[in-house]
Amino acid sequence: PPHTRATFIPTPPLKHLPQYRRRALVAENYVTDDDCGDGDGNKRRADDDASGSAAATTTVGPSGIARIPTAFPKLKRGAGLAGVSSFLHHFERTAPPARKINPTPKSIREDKVKAKKALNEAKLAPLIEAYRKEQQDCGGEFTNGMNCYNTLFVGRLAYEVTSRKLLREMESYGPVKDCQVIKDEKNKSRGYAFVEYEHEEDMKRAYRAADGMRLEGRAIVVDVERGHTVPNWLPRKLNGGLGGT
């Protein structure tokens, strides 16, 4: 059966490929009779014919590669190497023209943002200068006599929180001198307030403990009054503020 033959009969030997023989290529870089400068081109041709007839048989070298005798003349020195140097005179030698870059949608958006930012900075420049002057003149004391070094800023207040409710919560850390919820022109809360304590130690205690306290279901943010106590400070309306709080 076929499966028995495949199991017990050995595999026939492989058919080997014929031995590779190197071939000599004819190129345009060989010396011809016209290239000989000594005028004995005919003598060289006769010598080449004689050597060709004497070595008509093919010999095998030590490496097993066949040596095929050729009757080509001697190769020019260095003529077998070629490159692009002979074609350099075809290239342009003048300076390239100026590259024109057309605007892309991304670059157009970036230019608009830069122009808007520059316009806003020019608009806020006089306001920032006036704010800097006020910071230098106040010396840590607000216009209404409030001591800014004993004052806390309370933000993220619910609009239902009044000054009385906030005072009730903040006076648990110490005696409060003043508590004001900032309101707009329509007498509505703007969501932040300032609390001034009698002593600086009470202010520091409230600063550490009251941050994150919930009033009317909202977590408040408590920070020191930076507008008149921290140099080079700018509020958010003047492109300042801490951000992320």
C-alpha positions in Angstrom: 0.0 0.0 0.0 1.1 3.6 -0.5 1.4 4.3 3.3 3.6 1.2 3.7 5.9 2.3 0.9 6.1 5.8 2.4 7.1 4.4 5.8 9.7 1.7 4.9 11.1 2.8 1.5 13.8 5.4 1.9 13.5 8.9 0.3 15.2 9.1 -3.1 18.3 11.3 -3.1 17.8 15.0 -4.0 18.7 16.3 -7.4 21.6 18.7 -6.9 21.8 22.0 -8.8 24.5 22.3 -11.4 27.7 24.0 -10.3 27.7 27.7 -10.7 30.0 29.2 -13.2 31.1 32.7 -13.1 30.7 34.7 -16.3 32.8 37.6 -17.4 30.8 40.7 -18.4 31.6 43.0 -21.2 31.8 46.6 -20.2 32.5 49.9 -21.9 35.5 50.6 -19.6 38.0 48.3 -21.3 40.9 49.6 -23.3 40.5 49.3 -27.0 43.0 49.7 -29.8 42.1 53.3 -30.3 42.8 54.1 -26.7 46.3 52.8 -26.8 48.7 55.7 -26.9 51.8 53.8 -27.9 50.6 53.0 -31.4 51.0 49.2 -31.0 47.4 48.3 -30.9 47.8 45.6 -33.6 50.6 43.9 -31.6 48.4 43.8 -28.5 45.5 42.3 -30.4 47.8 39.5 -31.8 49.0 38.8 -28.3 45.5 38.6 -27.0 44.4 36.2 -29.7 47.4 34.0 -29.0 46.7 33.9 -25.3 43.0 33.1 -26.0 43.8 30.2 -28.1 46.3 28.8 -25.6 43.8 29.0 -22.7 40.8 27.7 -24.6 40.1 25.1 -21.9 38.2 25.9 -18.8 40.0 25.4 -15.5 38.6 25.1 -12.0 40.2 27.1 -9.2 40.9 26.0 -5.6 37.5 27.3 -4.5 35.7 25.2 -7.0 34.6 28.1 -9.2 35.2 27.7 -12.9 37.6 30.1 -14.5 36.5 31.1 -17.9 39.4 32.5 -20.0 38.5 35.8 -21.7 40.2 37.6 -24.5 39.2 41.1 -23.3 41.8 43.8 -23.2 43.2 45.2 -20.0 40.7 47.2 -17.8 41.3 51.0 -17.4 42.7 52.0 -14.0 39.8 53.3 -11.9 37.3 53.2 -14.8 35.2 50.5 -13.1 33.9 52.9 -10.4 31.1 55.2 -11.4 29.1 57.9 -9.5 27.1 61.1 -9.9 30.2 63.4 -10.1 30.1 63.4 -13.8 26.5 64.7 -13.8 27.0 67.5 -11.3 27.2 70.1 -14.1 23.6 69.4 -15.0 22.3 70.6 -11.6 21.3 74.2 -10.9 23.8 76.3 -9.1 21.5 79.3 -8.4 19.8 80.0 -5.0 16.4 78.3 -4.6 13.3 80.6 -4.7 11.8 81.8 -1.5 9.4 79.3 0.0 5.8 80.4 0.3 3.9 78.9 3.2 0.1 79.2 2.9 -1.9 79.5 6.1 -3.5 76.4 7.5 -6.6 76.1 9.6 -4.4 75.5 12.7 -2.2 78.5 12.0 -5.3 80.7 11.4 -6.7 79.7 14.8 -3.4 80.4 16.5 -3.2 83.8 14.9 -6.7 84.7 16.1 -5.9 83.6 19.6 -2.7 85.7 19.6 -4.5 88.7 18.3 -7.2 88.4 20.9 -4.7 87.9 23.7 -2.7 91.0 22.6 -5.9 93.1 22.4 -7.0 92.0 25.9 -3.5 92.7 27.3 -3.6 96.2 25.8 -7.0 96.8 27.3 -6.1 95.6 30.8 -2.7 97.4 30.9 -4.0 100.7 32.5 -6.2 98.7 34.9 -3.3 96.6 36.1 -1.2 99.7 36.6 -3.9 101.3 38.7 -4.2 98.1 40.7 -0.5 98.0 41.3 -0.5 101.6 42.6 -3.3 100.8 45.0 -1.4 97.8 46.3 1.6 100.0 47.1 -0.4 102.8 48.7 -2.6 100.7 50.9 0.2 98.9 52.9 -2.0 96.0 53.9 -5.0 98.1 54.9 -8.2 98.4 52.8 -9.9 101.7 52.1 -12.7 101.0 54.7 -10.2 100.4 57.5 -10.2 96.5 57.2 -6.9 94.9 58.3 -6.1 92.6 55.3 -3.6 90.5 57.3 -6.4 89.3 59.6 -8.9 88.8 56.7 -10.0 85.6 54.9 -11.5 85.2 51.5 -14.4 82.8 51.4 -15.5 81.7 47.9 -17.9 79.3 46.2 -20.7 80.4 48.5 -24.3 79.4 47.7 -26.4 82.4 46.8 -28.7 81.7 49.7 -25.9 82.3 52.2 -26.2 85.7 53.9 -23.7 87.6 56.1 -25.5 86.4 59.2 -25.3 82.7 58.3 -21.6 83.0 57.4 -20.9 84.9 60.6 -22.5 82.2 62.6 -20.2 79.6 61.1 -17.0 81.5 61.1 -17.1 82.9 64.6 -16.7 79.4 66.0 -12.9 79.9 65.3 -12.6 83.2 67.1 -14.2 86.7 67.5 -15.0 88.2 64.1 -14.7 91.9 63.6 -16.4 92.2 60.2 -18.1 89.8 57.7 -19.3 91.0 54.3 -20.9 89.0 51.5 -20.1 90.9 48.2 -23.2 91.8 46.2 -23.8 93.2 42.7 -25.8 96.2 41.5 -29.1 94.3 42.0 -28.2 93.5 45.6 -27.7 89.8 44.8 -24.8 87.7 46.2 -21.8 87.2 43.9 -20.8 84.0 45.7 -17.8 85.2 47.8 -17.2 87.1 51.0 -14.5 88.6 53.3 -14.3 87.7 57.0 -12.0 89.8 59.3 -11.0 88.5 62.6 -9.9 90.3 65.7 -6.7 88.3 66.1 -4.3 86.9 63.5 -4.2 83.5 65.3 -7.9 83.1 64.9 -7.6 83.9 61.2 -4.9 81.2 60.8 -7.0 78.6 62.7 -10.0 79.3 60.5 -7.9 79.2 57.3 -6.7 75.7 58.2 -10.0 74.3 59.4 -12.8 76.0 57.4 -11.5 75.2 53.9 -13.8 72.6 52.3 -16.6 73.2 54.9 -20.1 72.7 53.5 -22.6 75.6 53.7 -26.1 75.1 52.2 -24.9 71.9 50.5 -21.8 73.5 48.8 -18.2 73.1 49.8 -16.6 76.5 50.3 -13.1 77.7 49.5 -11.2 79.6 52.2 -8.0 81.5 51.4 -6.0 84.5 52.7 -6.8 87.9 51.4 -4.1 88.1 48.7 -5.1 91.3 46.9 -3.4 93.6 49.4 -1.0 91.3 51.2 0.8 89.3 48.4 3.1 91.3 46.1 2.5 91.2 42.4 -0.8 89.5 42.9 -3.6 90.0 40.3 -7.3 89.1 40.6 -8.9 86.9 38.0 -10.6 89.8 36.3 -7.1 91.1 35.5 -5.9 87.7 34.1 -4.6 86.7 37.6 -5.7 84.3 40.3 -4.4 80.9 41.3 -6.5 78.9 38.9 -7.7 75.4 39.4 -9.3 76.1 42.9 
